Every structure is written in structure tokens, then in C-alpha cells.
């Protein structure tokens, strides 16, 4: 996991990387992040899976106070739990779920500020992104114990 901090518009510090202890069951990997706030400051990070020292899969995760880690469910997303399209989007972002359960949806900017919140109760949901400036955003989808954070691009 990259523990790089960037301030202003310049990155003048050394990149910091932290190898995490992990367990794997099938295609599900769980990693343990240190509780030391100096080792892992709260915020968004890129969590990379390395194969032969080459990044193969990467997810953006959010570390919160009290060492609560946002769990990304890449394997669930791939298997069809939800489809998010088009991405990039210019007017409407469509979400198609595998069932009609209730889900809490939150759109964040790259600084972690909550921009929009919704309660989706059906198998299909649309989010208008027309009023958002072009850029990178994050969509958090919560369904019971499941939690997915998806990177969005607004063009």
C-alpha cells in the first residue's frame, strides 16, 4: 500500500510503501493495516496486489480514524454484484444491481468531501453528474455488510 502524502501541487518527498500482512481464501484477500497513525495516516490510498514485484490489481481504499479500513470488494464487483456505467460519464451514471435490496450510495471528491448521498431501493439507479465539474470522484456503495468504493471519472 502506498503511504505517500502529497500537499499543494508538488510531490517532493520520498514515496513510502508498506508491505502488509495478508491472508487469502480463494480469490478473496484480506490485508491488515497497522493501527499506528504515523505509519498509516487517515485518508485515501492505492492498495496494490503485486505479482513478481509488478502491480497487477489496484484499488483505492480509505483509511479512517480508529484504523477502520474501507473494504473494497473487487472480486464481488467483477462477479456482477453491481455494474456502473458509463465511466467516464458526462450526464448520467447508471448503476445496475443483481437484486432490489436497499443500498446507501455516497459520492466523494478526491479530498473525501461528501458531495451527494442517495438511498437506492431497486435493481437500477441513476445518478445525475451534470452539475459536477470534470474530474475524479469516488462512489461508495453500501449494502448491509458489503462495501464497495468505485473510482468515477466525470468528463
C-alpha positions as CSV (number, residue, x, y, z in Angstrom):
1,X,0.0,0.0,0.0
2,X,1.4,3.4,-0.9
3,X,1.6,5.7,2.1
4,X,2.6,8.7,0.1
5,X,1.4,12.1,1.2
6,X,1.2,15.0,-1.3
7,X,0.5,18.6,-0.4
8,X,-0.1,21.5,-2.6
9,X,0.8,20.8,-6.2
10,X,4.2,19.3,-5.7
11,X,5.4,15.9,-4.6
12,X,8.9,16.5,-3.2
13,X,9.0,13.7,-0.6
14,X,10.1,10.1,-0.9
15,X,7.3,7.7,-1.8
16,X,6.7,5.4,1.2
17,X,5.4,1.9,0.7
18,X,4.3,-0.5,3.3
19,X,4.1,-4.3,2.9
20,X,1.0,-5.6,4.6
21,X,0.4,-9.0,6.1
22,X,-2.4,-10.7,4.3
23,X,-4.5,-13.9,4.2
24,X,-6.0,-15.4,1.0
25,X,-9.1,-17.6,0.8
26,X,-9.9,-18.5,-2.8
27,X,-9.8,-15.2,-4.7
28,X,-10.5,-13.1,-1.6
29,X,-7.5,-11.4,0.1
30,X,-7.7,-9.6,3.5
31,X,-4.8,-7.3,4.5
32,X,-4.0,-6.0,7.9
33,X,-3.1,-2.3,8.2
34,X,-1.1,-1.1,11.2
35,X,-3.0,0.9,13.8
36,X,-0.1,3.3,14.3
37,X,-1.5,6.6,12.8
38,X,2.1,7.7,11.9
39,X,2.5,4.6,9.8
40,X,-0.9,4.9,8.1
41,X,-2.5,8.3,8.2
42,X,-6.3,8.5,7.6
43,X,-7.1,9.2,4.0
44,X,-7.3,7.5,0.6
45,X,-4.6,5.2,-0.6
46,X,-3.8,3.0,-3.5
47,X,-3.7,-0.7,-2.5
48,X,-1.8,-2.8,-5.0
49,X,-1.5,-6.5,-5.4
50,X,2.0,-7.3,-6.6
51,X,2.8,-10.4,-8.6
52,X,6.6,-10.9,-9.1
53,X,7.1,-7.3,-7.9
54,X,4.8,-6.0,-10.6
55,X,1.5,-4.3,-9.8
56,X,-1.3,-6.5,-11.1
57,X,-4.5,-5.2,-9.4
58,X,-5.0,-1.9,-7.7
59,X,-7.9,-0.5,-5.7
60,X,-8.4,2.8,-3.9
61,X,-9.1,2.3,-0.2
62,X,-9.9,4.7,2.6
63,X,-8.3,4.5,6.0
64,X,-10.5,6.1,8.7
65,X,-9.8,7.1,12.3
66,X,-9.6,4.3,14.7
67,X,-7.9,2.1,12.0
68,X,-11.2,1.3,10.3
69,X,-10.4,0.3,6.8
70,X,-12.7,0.7,3.8
71,X,-13.1,-2.8,2.3
72,X,-13.1,-2.8,-1.4
73,X,-14.7,-5.8,-3.0
74,X,-13.0,-6.1,-6.3
75,X,-13.9,-9.7,-6.7
76,X,-17.6,-9.0,-6.0
77,X,-17.6,-6.2,-8.5
78,X,-16.2,-8.4,-11.2
79,X,-18.7,-11.2,-10.4
80,X,-21.6,-8.9,-11.1
81,X,-22.8,-7.5,-7.7
82,X,-23.1,-4.1,-9.4
83,X,-22.4,-2.6,-12.8
84,X,-21.5,1.1,-13.0
85,X,-21.7,2.7,-16.5
86,X,-20.7,4.7,-18.4
87,X,-17.4,5.5,-16.7
88,X,-16.4,8.2,-17.7
89,X,-19.8,9.8,-17.6
90,X,-20.9,13.3,-18.7
91,X,-24.6,13.5,-17.7
92,X,-26.0,10.3,-16.1
93,X,-24.2,7.5,-14.2
94,X,-26.2,4.2,-14.3
95,X,-26.0,1.5,-11.6
96,X,-27.4,-1.9,-12.2
97,X,-27.5,-4.3,-9.2
98,X,-28.1,-8.0,-9.2
99,X,-31.2,-7.6,-6.9
100,X,-33.6,-5.0,-5.4
101,X,-32.0,-4.7,-2.0
102,X,-31.7,-1.2,-0.3
103,X,-28.2,0.4,-0.7
104,X,-26.7,3.6,0.5
105,X,-24.8,5.5,-2.2
106,X,-22.3,8.3,-1.4
107,X,-20.3,10.3,-3.9
108,X,-17.0,11.8,-2.6
109,X,-14.4,14.1,-4.2
110,X,-10.7,13.2,-4.1
111,X,-10.4,15.1,-0.7
112,X,-13.0,12.9,0.9
113,X,-15.8,15.5,1.0
114,X,-19.3,14.1,0.6
115,X,-20.9,15.6,-2.5
116,X,-24.1,13.5,-2.9
117,X,-25.9,10.8,-0.9
118,X,-28.7,8.5,-2.1
119,X,-30.8,5.6,-1.0
120,X,-31.2,3.1,-3.8
121,X,-34.1,0.6,-3.4
122,X,-34.4,-1.0,-6.7
123,X,-32.2,-3.0,-9.1
124,X,-31.5,0.1,-11.3
125,X,-30.5,3.5,-10.1
126,X,-29.3,6.7,-11.9
127,X,-27.1,9.5,-10.6
128,X,-27.0,12.8,-12.4
129,X,-23.4,14.1,-12.7
130,X,-24.2,17.1,-15.0
131,X,-23.7,19.5,-12.1
132,X,-20.3,18.1,-11.2
133,X,-17.1,19.6,-12.6
134,X,-14.9,17.3,-14.8
135,X,-12.6,15.2,-12.6
136,X,-12.1,12.1,-10.5
137,X,-14.6,11.1,-7.9
138,X,-15.4,8.1,-5.7
139,X,-18.7,6.2,-5.4
140,X,-19.2,4.3,-2.2
141,X,-21.9,1.6,-2.3
142,X,-23.1,0.0,1.0
143,X,-25.4,-2.9,1.1
144,X,-25.7,-4.4,4.6
145,X,-22.1,-5.6,5.4
146,X,-20.9,-5.2,1.8
147,X,-19.0,-2.1,0.9
148,X,-17.6,-1.1,-2.5
149,X,-15.7,2.0,-3.4
150,X,-15.6,2.6,-7.2
151,X,-13.5,5.3,-8.9
152,X,-15.6,7.5,-11.2
153,X,-14.5,9.9,-14.0
154,X,-16.7,12.9,-14.9
155,X,-15.9,14.3,-18.3
